[in-house]
Structures are given as structure tokens and as C-alpha cells.
């Protein structure tokens, strides 16, 4: 749709001795300086429309990037649960240590006492593997402190639950009641996507916190098992230079918010990218 509307800038200059509250348009029209705005109406309203409609495909095109992902995979039980009234804390999906020992796989879940021993065949049967996860708490400006090793199933959530149940059964005689209870509670509470999509090792990514301060770093995956969790946003870029550029811009904007003593939105998602566009950066 085209409105074919011309835009102008009108400036009124009234000598001080001629100003009066009773002045009307007829009295001042000869004192108006009018010139072309230099933009079409469509171009003028485009940034506002893009911001309020949150059209991510259009925004990606305007920023010359491939894809905008406002949040990663939703996973519940990363670090287990907190102690609540009448409930006990449960284990986390984060793996504190693991190793392959012949046909066995040995691993220790977060906040548990004991090593669990299972078979490599059981891993394959339920599609379970160790992913390297980008977690919001590990993101600093221009740097990821570390990946978290996390156990998930590339089949679906139910497969992960069945794997943990089978593993608990195999280890009943060798683990403490505390470990058994915590892992049992984890099985009931955990959530994971039924379709896990690791990052592409051939792409460059801008990865930033989507809660609070939106500090960012550039990521070029070196492994094919790297995933991003739901408190993190990311952008797929078509070149290394583009990725480093937008990483720098996001950190610059975050710095300016702090410098001017402004506050950050609790949930950011794609808003910092809209800000980059609106600021013509």
C-alpha cells in the first residue's frame, strides 16, 4: 500500500514585537518557512511500524543478517530446584563430571553425591547425549566464561525421563537415598524441547543475554553439539565481520544505558536489535 503523501518541515519565525496569543494562521502564514522533509511518508513511519509489529524477518533483512532467534531452547531443571516449603531440592541436568569406560557411561548430575553408571547402548536407545550449552549466567561482554555440559535427549522429553529412570534402577544398590530422591524429583520436574537444534558450525553468531543487561559475545561453534538456552537470544550472521560488528554495538548500547544511569527491561528478547535499527546503527 502506498499513501503518496509528501512530508514537509514547517518553521515559524515571529518577531518578538509581533507575538500575541490571538495570532491565527492567516496572520502568520507569511512568516512560515516550509521545506521538504526529504523522506517519503512510508520511509518516515517504517521504523515505528517495525518496532511495534515486531516483524523479525523484516528486521533481519534491514540489519543484513540471516535469522533472529529471540530465545533459545526452554529447559527446566538445569541446576535443579530450590528448597520450598514441604519439598526438597532436586538434582540438575548439568553434568558435573562424566566419562566413557568401555561399554559403560559414568556421570554425576549437579547437586548429587554419587556417580551413576549406565551403558552406552542405553544412551543410544533413548537418544541421550551431552550437549554444550550457552547459559545466561556465563555471558560477559565479548566473552563466554564457559559452556555447561548438560544431558538431554535428541529424541524427546519422554526419552530423557525413561533413560534416567532406567539408570536409577541400574544403580539402586550403589547410590545414597539422597541421590535417588533428587534424581527421582528431577525426572518429574524436567522439561526439554522435543526437537533440539544445535548451532551450525559453519555460521557466526551474535549471542546476548535476553534478560536485563544485554551484553553480547561472538560465537563460531567448533563442535556440533552446542545449544543455547531460553534466557539467551542470538543472531545468525552471514559473515564474521557482521557478527563482530553487532556484538560491539550491543555492548556499546549496554554501556551507554549504564553510563546515563538508565534501567534495563526485565525481558529484552529482540528489543536491543530494534534499538540498533531505530538508532540507524
N, C-alpha and C positions, 0 to 999 in steps of 0.2 A: 504493500500500500504506500502511495506517495501523496503527501499533502501539498506539494508545490507551494510552500509558504516561504516568503522571503523574510529574513530577520535583519533588524536594524538596531543600532545603538543610538539612543536619543539623549542629549545632554543639554540641560537648561542653564543658561548663564544670565542671571538677573542682576543688574547693577544694584548695589545696596540701597540707594536712594529711591529705587522704583519698587522695592519689595513691599507687598501687602498681602494679608491673609485673604483679601477679597479678590485677588487676581484669578482670572479664569483662563481657559485655553486660548480664547480669541485674543486676549491681551498679551499673551506671552509667546504665541506661535512663531513670531518673527525672531524670537530670541533662542529658539531651539537649534542645536547643532545635530544634524542627523547624518549618520554614515552607515554603510553596510557592515553587518556583523562579520561577514567573511566565511560563514558556515551555513549549510542548509539546515532546515528545521530537523530533518531526520538525523543528521550528524550531531546536532545540539542535544537532542533527547536520548540518543543512543546509549551513552554511559549510564544514565539513570534507569532506563528500561532494563539494561543488562544487570544492573545491581539488584533491582527489586524482583526481577523474574528468576534470577539465579540460574541462567542458562549456561551450564558448564561447558557444553560443546562449543557454543559461540565464544565464550571467554577463552577457551583453549586456542581457538583459531586466532583471536585478537592478540594473544600473547605469543603466538607462534610456537606452541608446544603441542604435544601429541594428545595426552589424556590428563585430566584432573581427577584424582581419587580423593574425595573429601574425608574418607576414613578407611582404615584397613579392616582386617578380619576381627569380628566380635568373638572374643574368647573369654569365658568366665572360669575362674579358678586358677589363674596364672600363678598367684602367690598364695592360693588357698583362701580360707575365710577368716574373718575376725571373730574373736570370742564375744558371743552375745549371751544375753540372759537365758539360762537354761540350755545353752548349746556350747559345744566345744569347737575350737578351731580345727579346720580340716587341712589336708595336705594340698600342695600346689602342683600344677602341671610342669613347672620349671624343674629341670633336671640338675641336681647339684653335682652329680658325678655319674659317669657311665663307661662301660667298656664291653667289647665283644670278646668272649672267652670260648674259642672253639665254636661249638654249635649253640652256645648259651649267650644270652644278653643280660648283663647285670647293670642295674641302675638304682639311683636313690632320688626319690621325689623330694621337693622342697618341704622343709619343716617336718621331716620324718627321721626316725632313729636308724632304720635298717635298710640294708641293700636288698632289693628284690631281684630274684633270678628267674628268668624265663627263657624260652627257646627262640632262636632266630626264625624258626618255622612259624611260631605263633605271631611274631611281628608281621611276617609276610601274609599270613592268613587274614589278619584284621587290618592290613594296610597301614600299620603303625610305623612311624619313623621320627627321628629327631630333627626338628626344624630349628633354624637360627632366626630368632625373632627380634625385630626392632621395637623396643619398648619405650614409651614416652619418657620415663624417668631416666633413661640413659642418653638422652639427646642434649647436647650442649651446642652453642653457636659454632658452626663449621666442623663439628666433630661428634661422632657416636662413641661414647665411652666403651661400650661392649655390647655384643649380642647376648640374648638369653637363649639357652638351649631349652626347648620345650617339646614335650611329647604329644603328638597329635596323630589322627588317622586321616589319610588322604581318601579313604572311602566315605565315612560319615561319622557323626557323633556317636551313634549306637555302637559302631565297631570299636571305637576307643573305649567305651564303657565295658563292652564284653571282654576286650583284651585285659583291662585292669582287673575285672572280676576273675578271669581265668588265672591271672598272675597271682592274685591274692590266694586263691585256692591252692596253687602250687607251693606257696610259701607259708602256709598256716603254722606249721610246726617250728619254723625258724625265726619268726618275727614277733615283736612285742605286741601286746594288746593295744598300746598307744598307736603304733604304726597301722595296725589293722583298722582301728576305728577311724583314723584320719583319712586313710585311703578309701574306706567304705563311704564316708561322708563326701569325699571328692567325687566319687562315681555318681552320687545322687545330684550333686550341685553343678558339675562341669557343663560348659556349653562350648561348642566349636562349630564352625561352618561345615556344611556337608560338601562344600566344594572349596578346597584350599588352592589358591593360585600363588605360587612363588614368583618372585621378581625375575624378569628376563635378564640373563647375564650379558646380553648384547645392548642393553639400554642404559642410559644415565638417568638418575632420579634426583629430584629435589624433595627432601623429606623434612617435615617440620611438625612441631607439636600442634595439635588442634585444640588443646585446652589451655587457656591462659596465654602466657607469653609464647609467641610463635617462632622460637628460634629454630634454625634450619641447618642442615648439612647436605653435602652432595654425596650420593652413593652410586658406585659402579659395582654391582654384585659380582663376586668372584666365585660364588657357589650357586647351585641351582635349587637350594633349599631355604632361601631367605624369604621371610614373610614379614608383614607389618601389621601391628595390632590396631584396634579401633580408636585409640586415643591419639593416633598419629595420622596426619594427612600426607599425601605425596603427589608428585607431578612426574609424568613420564616425558622426557625431553628427547628431541631429535638430534642433539649434539652435546658434547662435553661443555663447550663454551656457554651454551644456553643454560645448562644446569648450574654451572658455577655463577653465572650472572644472576639468576633468580635467587640462588642461595644468598648471595651477597646483599641483594635488595631486601629480602625478608629480614635478614639480621639487621640491616640498616634501619628499616622501619621500626623493628622492635626496640632498637637502641633509642630512636627518636621519641617513642612513646615513654620510655623511662626518663629520658633527658628532660622532657617537658612535664614530668610528673603526672602523666595521664594513666588511666587504668586500662587493663585488657579485658575483653569479653571472656566470660567463663568458657564458652564453646565457640571456637573460631571456624573450624572446617575450611571452606573456600573463601571466607571473607578477606583474609590478607591478600589473596590473589586479585579479588575485585578492587581492593585498595590500590594495588600496583597499577591496575588498568586505569582507574579513575585519576590517579596522580600522574598519568602519562609516563610511567617508568618502564 
